[in-house]
Amino acid sequence: MQALLPQPPEAVKKRRRATKKPYSRSIVGASLEVIQKKRAEKPEVRDAAREAALREIKERIKKTKDEKKAKKAEVSKSQKTQTKGAVQKGSKGPKLGGGGGKR
């Protein structure tokens, strides 16, 4: 059994203040002017730009889907005309073979 010793009070962690840097730096791919301009623009302008970008993406996707659908219809149409002239062969009979060879 442990000896009953007086417990020390819980240690309180000292809070550290995060240092705030007074300047901004440019990131790879964006100069400081571009970053500051984007930060300063109004939320309405941001929303409008976002909507325009989404609309453009949706139109591009729709266009590719329509092209694929047209191509698929064209291919299936050409296949139908080919199958009309061709005569189907009779199915082969069951394969007759031994029960397997020696090992």
Number of C-alpha atoms within 10 A of each C-alpha: 3 4 5 6 6 6 6 6 6 6 6 6 6 6 6 6 6 6 6 6 6 5 5 9 10 12 9 6 6 10 11 12 11 12 14 12 9 12 11 9 10 9 10 9 11 13 11 11 12 12 12 12 12 12 12 12 12 11 12 12 12 12 12 11 12 12 12 12 12 12 12 11 12 11 11 12 11 10 11 10 10 10 10 9 8 8 7 8 6 6 6 6 6 6 6 6 6 6 6 6 5 4 3
